[in-house]
Amino acid sequence: MTPDSGVRQRFRCMYWAFRVLL
């Protein structure tokens, strides 16, 4: 597992949260 996967998961969570807020 690479650190990139963690960053990707975090980005995805933020992306979904942003969509829900909008």
BELPEUR-V577906 format. One record per run of one state. SS is the DSSP state (H for helix, E for strand, L for the rest). FROM is the first residue (numbers start at 0). LEN is the number of residues. If there is no record, write none. Layout:
SS_FROM_LEN, SS_FROM_LEN
//
This chain:
L_0_2, H_2_19, L_21_1
//
